[in-house]
Amino acid sequence: MSHALAPRDALLEEYNRVAESSPLINAESAARSKYIAELLADGDLEEKELIDMFEKVAGKNDGLDADGFVELCNMIDELFEEYDEEDTDEED
């Protein structure tokens, strides 16, 4: 089962939607992205996990720009890739 959030161009489009013309988004705005919101609603991603990853990507910045948002989404994808690999290993 693949959990890829979306292609880069779709993520950038979603960033523009949640950013509402702001140069940076905060964790709350990132959580409103349809891709991340769905994972949170389904319980596949916990809010604490999102905030931890957000802070790791943002570093000393006040928020994420478009590239940072894509990086955050890629980091979330990696969580599921690791999970999928574990499932595959257990089936062998």
Secondary structure, DSSP 8 states (H G I E B T S, - for coil): -------HHHHHHHHHHHHTT-S-B-HHHHHHSHHHHHHHHHTSS-HHHHHHHHHHHHTTSSSB-HHHHHHHHHHHHHHHHHHHHHHHHHH-
